[in-house]
Structure formats: C-alpha cells, structure tokens
Amino acid sequence: MSTQDPPNYVQRPTEHPLRYKLNNEVHARPPVTVSHPQLVSYVALMHEGVSEQDELAHLQALADAYARPLPKADGGHLQLDVGDFQLKWERHNEFSSYAFFLTPTTGTDGTRGALWAVPQTWFEGLPGLLMVATHIELRSIAELSPSVVMERFISSGRQAVGAQVSDGAAWVFTDFVLTDGWSRYTVIDERLTPRQAGRTLQRLLEIETYRIIALLAFPVAKDVGRLLGRAEGELANLMDGMGNAASAEDERSVLSHLTRLAAEVEHSVARTTFRFGAAQAYYRLVRSRIAELREQRIEGFPTIGEFMDRRLAPAISTCEAIARRQDDLSGRVARNSQLLRTRVDIELQRQNQELLAQMNSRARLQLRLQETVEGLSIVAITYYASQLIQYLAKGMKPFVPVNPEIVTALSIPLIAGLAAFGLQRMRRKLAAEEGTH
C-alpha cells in the first residue's frame, strides 16, 4: 500500500456487530433545544402488556393526522415535529414517555400546557397506564420575575421548592403537588442557551419520572414487611420446637414446616428482587440528575435536593432495609433448615445402624440354623444312602458271600464323609461366586 493512500483505504479488523450501536448509545435521546417562552407537557405511562409496535402505530396515527412522515424509531426514541408542536417519544424498560413542546402565542391557553395544541382524542388513547404527568412553563426573567413566583407561593400557603440552577443561569419552582392530575414546574430563564434550557427541562422531567417510579417499591416494602414480621415469629417458634423435639417424628414435622416457610420466603424474594433493585437504580438517577442541576439555595425555599432528602430518601431507605431484612431471613431459614436436616440425617443414620445390627444378628442366627440343617442333612443323607447299600448287599448275598450288616456299617463313615465334603465344596463355590459380584 502506498504511503499516499488516504486513511479511508486502511484495512481494519472484522467489526463487532454491536460496535456502532454501542457507540451511538452515548448520543441517544438528546434533549430538545428550546427557547423561552415554551410550554412542555410530559406524561410517562407504564407499558406492561403494550408492545413497541402498538406505541409506534399510535404515533403513526398522529403523524398521518398532520400529513407528516413518522421518523424512524432509533433505539426506542424519536422526535416528531408536526408544526403546531413537537413530540419526543422514548421507550424505557418499564415505561414510555411522551413530551410535548409548544411555543405559546397570543390566545394560547397556558393552563393546559402544550396539550392545548394536541388532539385530545389521540392523547386520551395513549397506550399504557398513566404514572407521571407534568407541565413545565419556561419563561424569561424579563417576562416573569422570580420574586413574583415566590410571592405567589408564599401567599398561597403551599410548601414550595425552589432553587437557582445551572450556576445561577435559571430559576426553578415547584410544589410537587398534583393539581387536576398534573404536577407543575415554573422555570425562569436568566441566561440559558437553548441547549442548556433543553437539558435543564429534560433533567427536571427525569427527576419527576424517576422519583415516582422509584416509589413503586414502597407499597411492596410495606407488604413484605408484614410478611417478614409473621415469618420471623414463625421461625422463632419453629426453632423452639426444634430444641424441644423429643423424637425423630417431631424433628421431621418441624422440618416440614420449615421447608414450607423457606418456600414462602424465597417466593417473596423472587417476586420483589427486581422491584427493590429498580428502586435503587431510579433513586441513583434522581440523585444524579439533581447534582447535574447544580442547585443554589434561595432563602426561604428548600432546594429540590433537600426536598428529596426529606421525602424520598426515607422511603428508599425503608425499601433497602426491608430488602436486607428479607435476604437475612432467607439466609437464616436456609441455615436452620440445613441444621435440622443434619439432625434428621444423623438420627436416620443411627436408626440405619441399629437396623443393620439387627440384620447382622439375624444373619448370624440364620447361619447357625443353616449349619444345624446341614448337619441334619448329612445325617439324613447318610441314613438313606446306607439303607440303599444294605438293600443292595442283601440282594447280592446269594451271589457274594457278604454280611449286609457289616457292609452297611462300613459304608456309613464313607457316605457321611462324602456328604460333608460335597456340602463344603458347594459352600465354597457359592462364596466364590458371591465375591465376584
């Protein structure tokens, strides 16, 4: 290859099929560039049972209504500009979000946020279960003074949260209260660039979303807490029963109850592990987004970070404690089950040893009986064989001058020896065959 060849012609190794997808992941879901004034309406819906194709079909219906092409959903997100407003759609693991951006004009009804321009029937047909709904109003400091907003909250008597963000480039106010089903933020732009404004709004929307979805674990933690209270008491009673067990039957009964309790606890662990883990992940995202806001305190108003420390952190700490308590109970049940199984196994081994000893005793008794029978068998064989010889000698007496009684007497030791030798040889042969198996 010539040294004058352009770099594009340099041969590269075979690329991994996910190389470009993973590289583009850091550029995914960019914030929408916005300028004041701006109205933003945002909803997040849990999409369990709703496929991505269902959501794309609904988005296609909106694009068709405005005669606009629907952009390709790259990585589970897209932005659609229909002229009257912009829509940003994102699909996450558990939920899908729809953010509507509208530049207000004379006659715009700001109470409905950006939804003033969104077809109501289409919006009401969004697939999924509504979890988060937020309006954000972005105004310049020339249009709306921070003191006016602060005075509005103070006069209403509501607990408000406010802070200067982005190193004092903007002001953020909210009360985290649902009014008509919507929470509301007011953002006052002092010197934000359009990209900074877009990132600030996106962080606020993510904080609102992740704090709500993180709290999905809190009702689960309450249910698990009641289960753990009952299970821990039951485990203590079972341990008392194990200590007081007087027989193997008592121990097997305790083990049966302990196994049922272990199954119940493990079912709870399997059912809640994802939810508790997700709560931790969402809470870390909330803390991360708050840190990215770079809040500065306004006198008389708690910051968003302080509000989350007081209201969200205790709930997440409860979930963490319940998760640890559940894992600890699972481990204790497993250890106690193993201990009880060991006791039951030892008792079974003892019973097996006693049974083997009894079988050995019976085998020795049978051996002695067998030897006795063998002796009687030799006597019987000798008796019948000697009688046959006596009959044979009597029959041969006319031809051979022999005394049948003498012949019979002489045959008895010989017959007995042959019978004993035959039985002994048979016993050795059987023992040899048994030893080869």
Summary of the structure (lengths in Angstrom):
residues: 437
radius of gyration: 45.2
end to end distance: 75.8
largest distance: 156.2
contacts: 1241
relative contact order: 0.08
helix: 61%
strand: 14%
